[in-house]
């Protein structure tokens, strides 16, 4: 009879896009206007979980707060509001010339991909660890099946875009108006 103790797989350092996080924050600050369409599109698709680095998350939270209140958050306004712990990060973005907006849409998509990757890795590790804790193979297989279902759902959610939903609604509205006019 085999006597083994199931060992948990330790969590790995999740993938993060440090430079992309900095570039995204710098781009948002460079644009700095909550009425800018590029800023609005970016803010629709970003949340704090897109930022793995704690300092970047704090800066993004500040941008998000100002954006939601309709306040400008350009560099001049922003630098006075940044907590002292993150001040060096903000000045680093200027010194390292991250203050350009060419890649904003690409970077937002990339940050969402990193977020999804981190989430799915966590589910995979949890799946293995949870199944190893089971004493019966049927229970372990049930845990694996349930977790893989959860993993599959995270991928489905990532493929459906908020912007696409708005486009679909607008298309339906226009078709409806067209039908009324005929």
Protein Blocks (a to p, Z undefined) as FASTA:
>chain_A
ZZddddddddddddddfklmmmmmmmmmmnopakbmklmmmmmmgcfklpmblklmmmmm
mmmmmmmnopacbfklmmmmpcfklmmmmmmmmmnopaccklmmmmmmmmmmmmmmmmmm
mmmmmmmmmmmmpmbfklmmmmmmmmmmmmmmmmmmmmpcfklmmmmmmmmmmmmmmmmm
ZZ
